[in-house]
Amino acid sequence: MLVAPDVARLEAYVPGEQPASRSVVKLNTNENPYPPSPECAKALSSFDAASLRRYPDPVFSRLRRLVGKIHSVSPERVFVGNGSDEILSLAAKAFAWEGRRIGSLDPSYSLYKTIAAIRGVEWTADMRSRRISLFFWTNPNAPTGEYVEPSVIASYARKSKGVVLVDEAYADFARGNAMALAAAKDNRNIIVMRTLSKSYSLAGLKVGYAVGPEELISALYRIKDSYNIDAVAQTLAIAALSDRKWMRKNAAKIKKTRRAFTLALEKRGWDVVPSEANFVFARPPAPFKAAELKECLKANGVYVRHFPGPLTGERLRISIGTDGEMNRLLAVLDSLRS
């Protein structure tokens, strides 16, 4: 046998489909429908290609200082990863070990279970388990879009003997966030993680960051790859984070479209979970079945996401695009009913 038995048995995470055609309405991977800040294009056009002969800053000093300034923490309390997924994997290596468990909400981001399996530890949705050494708390949650107040997370963290990593991929579309918990000087076990993939429109860049106690952040640095963030990514991340006004404007447009689209679905008989993310999680009315409807929409050039299973199988996760894209989806739905 050439492949490790644990890997051979592993149920891999399945990302959303990436169709090659640009003519489809792509609402299946929670990408931002609007372009990133123009500052990113400026930074890219002025980037010195000759500098690529050298390795990038291995500890991304400028980027960490900027993130620290944004969240009022020292750079030593900031970690930057090759997308938030790398931070999740490193957290599993640093904070979970044999005999311990990784926990998360259920349903939630399915990669958490895969990360636990790769690490060789049990995954559990039982938040009361005393064997949890790392709990991934997505807020707003995915795929439901539900939001909980930071006080709820803080209460859980005080009782927990492990690390609580709050995955805030969708925080900029919500009414609040838990970053103040991570920034607090008396924080001992809370890490808050963000990504530039969603609200900053940089899914193709793969940059995420985490803020937390220096002891926990330094553990991530000890086990990361030598040069995990390339020079171009560091440059564009700095440009995007320097123009948060642009990000907030795009996020406001998405929230407005989300409200209108939710009402439109509800008028058509859909059951929509109240969402504070850049997507909705909704159950279609009879006679539609979610899995079948996903394929019907795909055949009409509209891509949405379906997650099989008893907790998620009756619903579709629909990313929020432009008003025009959402209207096209609604038009296809209406044509299927006629």
C-alpha positions as CSV (number, residue, x, y, z in Angstrom):
1,M,0.0,0.0,0.0
2,L,1.4,3.3,-1.1
3,V,-1.2,5.6,0.5
4,A,-1.6,5.9,4.3
5,P,-4.7,4.0,5.4
6,D,-6.2,7.1,7.1
7,V,-5.9,9.0,3.9
8,A,-7.3,6.2,1.8
9,R,-10.4,6.2,4.0
10,L,-10.7,9.9,4.1
11,E,-13.9,11.6,2.9
12,A,-12.5,14.6,1.2
13,Y,-14.0,18.1,1.3
14,V,-15.9,18.9,-2.0
15,P,-15.6,22.5,-3.0
16,G,-18.3,24.2,-5.1
17,E,-18.3,23.7,-8.8
18,Q,-16.3,26.2,-10.9
19,P,-18.0,26.3,-14.3
20,A,-15.7,27.4,-17.2
21,S,-18.4,29.4,-18.9
22,R,-18.6,33.1,-18.0
23,S,-22.3,33.4,-19.2
24,V,-23.7,31.4,-16.3
25,V,-25.1,32.9,-13.1
26,K,-22.7,31.6,-10.4
27,L,-24.3,31.6,-7.0
28,N,-22.8,28.5,-5.5
29,T,-19.5,29.5,-3.8
30,N,-20.4,32.7,-1.9
31,E,-18.1,34.8,-4.0
32,N,-18.5,38.6,-4.1
33,P,-20.3,39.7,-7.3
34,Y,-18.5,43.1,-7.2
35,P,-14.8,43.7,-8.0
36,P,-12.2,44.4,-5.4
37,S,-11.0,47.9,-4.5
38,P,-9.3,49.8,-7.4
39,E,-6.4,50.0,-5.1
40,C,-5.7,46.4,-5.8
41,A,-5.4,47.0,-9.6
42,K,-3.1,49.9,-8.9
43,A,-0.9,47.8,-6.6
44,L,-0.8,45.0,-9.2
45,S,0.1,47.3,-12.1
46,S,2.9,49.0,-10.1
47,F,4.3,45.7,-8.6
48,D,8.0,45.3,-9.4
49,A,8.3,41.9,-11.1
50,A,12.0,41.9,-10.6
51,S,11.4,41.6,-6.8
52,L,10.0,38.1,-7.4
53,R,13.5,36.7,-7.6
54,R,13.6,37.1,-3.8
55,Y,11.5,35.2,-1.2
56,P,8.6,37.2,0.3
57,D,8.6,38.4,3.9
58,P,8.1,35.2,5.9
59,V,6.3,37.0,8.7
60,F,4.4,39.5,6.5
61,S,5.4,42.4,8.8
62,R,3.6,45.2,6.9
63,L,0.4,43.2,6.6
64,R,0.4,42.3,10.2
65,R,0.9,45.9,11.3
66,L,-2.0,47.0,9.2
67,V,-4.3,44.2,10.5
68,G,-3.2,45.1,14.0
69,K,-4.0,48.8,13.5
70,I,-7.4,47.9,12.1
71,H,-8.3,45.8,15.2
72,S,-6.3,47.7,17.8
73,V,-3.9,44.9,18.6
74,S,-0.1,44.4,18.5
75,P,1.3,42.7,15.4
76,E,2.4,39.8,17.6
77,R,-1.3,39.0,18.0
78,V,-1.9,38.6,14.3
79,F,-1.3,35.6,12.1
80,V,-1.8,35.6,8.3
81,G,-2.6,32.4,6.4
82,N,-2.9,31.2,2.8
83,G,-6.6,31.6,3.0
84,S,-8.6,30.9,6.2
85,D,-8.4,27.2,5.4
86,E,-4.7,27.1,6.1
87,I,-5.3,28.7,9.4
88,L,-7.9,26.1,10.3
89,S,-5.5,23.3,9.4
90,L,-2.7,24.8,11.4
91,A,-5.0,25.3,14.4
92,A,-5.8,21.6,14.3
93,K,-2.1,20.8,14.3
94,A,-1.4,23.2,17.1
95,F,-4.4,22.7,19.4
96,A,-5.7,19.2,18.9
97,W,-3.9,15.9,19.6
98,E,-4.5,12.2,20.3
99,G,-7.3,11.7,22.8
100,R,-8.8,15.1,22.2
101,R,-11.6,16.2,19.9
102,I,-12.3,19.0,17.4
103,G,-15.9,20.4,17.7
104,S,-18.1,22.6,15.6
105,L,-21.7,23.4,15.1
106,D,-23.8,21.0,13.0
107,P,-24.6,21.8,10.3
108,S,-21.6,24.0,9.6
109,Y,-18.6,24.3,7.2
110,S,-18.0,20.6,6.2
111,L,-14.3,21.1,6.0
112,Y,-14.1,21.0,9.8
113,K,-14.9,17.3,9.8
114,T,-12.3,16.7,7.1
115,I,-9.6,18.6,9.1
116,A,-10.4,16.5,12.2
117,A,-10.0,13.3,10.1
118,I,-6.7,14.5,8.6
119,R,-5.4,15.3,12.1
120,G,-6.5,11.9,13.3
121,V,-8.9,13.1,16.1
122,E,-12.6,12.7,16.6
123,W,-15.0,15.4,15.5
124,T,-18.1,16.2,17.6
125,A,-21.1,18.5,17.6
126,D,-21.5,18.0,21.3
127,M,-20.4,21.3,22.7
128,R,-20.4,19.9,26.2
129,S,-17.7,17.4,25.5
130,R,-14.8,17.9,27.9
131,R,-12.4,16.4,25.4
132,I,-12.8,19.2,23.0
133,S,-9.4,21.0,22.7
134,L,-10.4,23.1,19.6
135,F,-13.9,24.3,18.7
136,F,-14.6,25.9,15.3
137,W,-17.5,28.3,15.7
138,T,-18.6,29.9,12.4
139,N,-20.5,33.1,12.9
140,P,-22.5,33.8,10.9
141,N,-22.8,30.1,10.4
142,A,-22.5,28.3,7.0
143,P,-24.6,27.1,5.3
144,T,-27.4,28.5,7.4
145,G,-26.4,32.2,7.6
146,E,-27.5,32.3,11.3
147,Y,-25.8,34.8,13.7
148,V,-25.3,34.6,17.4
149,E,-24.3,37.4,19.7
150,P,-20.6,37.5,20.8
151,S,-21.8,37.2,24.4
152,V,-22.9,33.7,23.7
153,I,-19.5,32.8,22.3
154,A,-17.8,34.5,25.2
155,S,-19.8,32.5,27.7
156,Y,-18.9,29.2,26.0
157,A,-15.2,30.2,25.8
158,R,-15.1,30.9,29.6
159,K,-16.3,27.4,30.3
160,S,-14.1,25.7,27.7
161,K,-10.8,24.2,28.5
162,G,-9.8,24.4,24.8
163,V,-9.3,27.0,22.1
164,V,-12.4,28.5,20.5
165,L,-11.7,29.7,17.0
166,V,-14.4,32.0,15.7
167,D,-14.6,31.7,11.9
168,E,-15.9,35.1,10.8
169,A,-15.7,34.7,7.0
170,Y,-19.1,36.5,6.7
171,A,-18.8,39.0,9.5
172,D,-18.9,42.0,7.3
173,F,-22.4,41.1,6.2
174,A,-23.7,40.7,9.7
175,R,-24.9,43.1,12.4
176,G,-21.9,42.5,14.6
177,N,-18.8,40.4,15.2
178,A,-16.6,38.9,17.9
179,M,-13.3,40.6,17.2
180,A,-13.4,42.5,20.5
181,L,-13.3,39.2,22.3
182,A,-10.0,38.2,20.5
183,A,-8.5,41.7,21.1
184,A,-9.3,41.8,24.8
185,K,-6.2,41.8,27.0
186,D,-7.6,39.1,29.3
187,N,-8.5,36.8,26.5
188,R,-6.9,33.4,27.0
189,N,-8.5,31.1,24.5
190,I,-10.4,32.9,21.7
191,I,-9.1,33.4,18.2
192,V,-11.1,35.3,15.6
193,M,-10.4,34.6,12.0
194,R,-11.3,36.6,8.9
195,T,-10.8,36.1,5.2
196,L,-10.4,38.5,2.2
197,S,-12.3,36.1,0.0
198,K,-15.8,37.3,0.7
199,S,-16.4,40.9,1.6
200,Y,-13.1,42.1,0.0
201,S,-13.8,40.3,-3.3
202,L,-10.5,38.5,-3.3
203,A,-11.4,34.8,-3.4
204,G,-8.8,34.2,-6.1
205,L,-6.1,35.6,-3.8
206,K,-6.5,33.3,-0.8
207,V,-5.5,35.4,2.2
208,G,-6.9,35.1,5.6
209,Y,-5.8,36.3,9.0
210,A,-6.4,35.5,12.7
211,V,-6.3,37.6,15.9
212,G,-5.8,36.1,19.3
213,P,-3.6,35.8,22.4
214,E,0.1,35.9,21.6
215,E,0.7,32.5,23.1
216,L,-1.8,30.9,20.6
217,I,-0.7,33.0,17.6
218,S,2.9,32.2,18.2
219,A,2.0,28.5,18.1
220,L,0.7,28.9,14.6
221,Y,3.9,30.6,13.5
222,R,6.0,27.7,14.8
223,I,4.3,25.2,12.5
224,K,3.5,27.3,9.4
225,D,5.3,26.8,6.1
226,S,8.4,29.0,5.7
227,Y,6.9,31.3,3.1
228,N,3.2,30.7,3.1
229,I,2.0,34.1,1.7
230,D,3.6,35.1,-1.5
231,A,4.8,38.6,-2.3
232,V,2.0,39.4,-4.7
233,A,-0.7,38.3,-2.2
234,Q,0.8,40.4,0.6
235,T,0.9,43.5,-1.7
236,L,-2.7,43.1,-2.8
237,A,-4.0,42.3,0.7
238,I,-2.5,45.5,2.0
239,A,-4.1,47.4,-0.8
240,A,-7.5,45.9,-0.1
241,L,-7.3,46.4,3.6
242,S,-6.3,50.0,3.1
243,D,-9.6,50.7,1.3
244,R,-12.2,49.4,3.8
245,K,-14.6,52.0,2.6
246,W,-14.8,50.2,-0.8
247,M,-15.4,46.9,1.0
248,R,-18.2,48.3,3.2
249,K,-19.9,49.9,0.2
250,N,-20.0,46.5,-1.6
251,A,-21.2,44.7,1.6
252,A,-24.0,47.2,2.0
253,K,-25.2,46.5,-1.6
254,I,-25.1,42.8,-0.9
255,K,-27.1,43.1,2.3
256,K,-29.7,45.2,0.4
257,T,-30.0,42.6,-2.3
258,R,-30.2,39.9,0.3
259,R,-33.2,41.5,1.9
260,A,-35.0,42.0,-1.4
261,F,-34.2,38.4,-2.6
262,T,-35.4,36.9,0.7
263,L,-38.7,38.7,0.4
264,A,-39.0,37.6,-3.2
265,L,-38.5,33.9,-2.3
266,E,-40.9,34.1,0.6
267,K,-43.6,35.5,-1.7
268,R,-43.0,32.4,-3.8
269,G,-43.6,30.1,-0.9
270,W,-40.0,29.4,0.1
271,D,-38.9,29.0,3.7
272,V,-35.8,31.1,4.2
273,V,-33.6,31.0,7.3
274,P,-32.8,34.5,8.5
275,S,-29.4,35.2,7.1
276,E,-26.6,37.6,8.1
277,A,-24.2,36.3,5.5
278,N,-23.8,36.8,1.7
279,F,-26.1,33.9,1.0
280,V,-29.5,32.5,2.0
281,F,-30.4,28.9,3.0
282,A,-33.9,28.2,1.8
283,R,-36.3,25.3,1.3
284,P,-38.4,25.4,-1.9
285,P,-42.1,24.9,-1.8
286,A,-43.8,21.7,-3.1
287,P,-43.6,20.1,-5.5
288,F,-39.9,21.2,-5.8
289,K,-37.2,19.0,-4.2
290,A,-34.0,20.8,-3.4
291,A,-31.6,18.3,-5.1
292,E,-33.7,18.2,-8.3
293,L,-34.2,21.9,-8.4
294,K,-30.5,22.5,-8.2
295,E,-30.1,20.4,-11.4
296,C,-33.0,22.2,-13.1
297,L,-31.4,25.6,-12.3
298,K,-28.0,24.4,-13.6
299,A,-29.6,23.3,-16.8
300,N,-30.8,26.9,-17.1
301,G,-27.4,28.4,-16.5
302,V,-27.9,29.2,-12.8
303,Y,-25.5,27.5,-10.3
304,V,-26.5,27.1,-6.6
305,R,-25.3,24.7,-3.9
306,H,-27.0,21.7,-2.4
307,F,-25.7,19.8,0.6
308,P,-27.1,16.3,0.9
309,G,-28.0,15.0,4.4
310,P,-30.8,15.0,7.0
311,L,-30.0,18.5,8.3
312,T,-29.4,20.2,5.0
313,G,-30.8,18.1,2.2
314,E,-34.2,19.9,1.9
315,R,-32.6,23.3,1.3
316,L,-30.4,25.2,-1.2
317,R,-27.7,27.6,-0.4
318,I,-27.9,30.5,-2.7
319,S,-25.1,33.1,-2.8
320,I,-26.2,36.7,-3.2
321,G,-25.1,38.2,-6.5
322,T,-26.0,41.4,-8.3
323,D,-29.7,42.4,-8.5
324,G,-29.6,41.3,-12.1
325,E,-28.3,37.9,-11.3
326,M,-30.9,37.3,-8.6
327,N,-33.7,38.5,-10.9
328,R,-32.5,36.0,-13.5
329,L,-32.7,33.2,-10.9
330,L,-36.2,34.3,-9.9
331,A,-37.2,34.3,-13.6
332,V,-36.0,30.8,-14.0
333,L,-37.9,29.7,-10.9
334,D,-41.1,31.3,-12.3
335,S,-40.6,29.6,-15.6
336,L,-40.3,26.2,-13.9
337,R,-43.6,26.8,-12.0
338,S,-45.6,27.7,-15.2
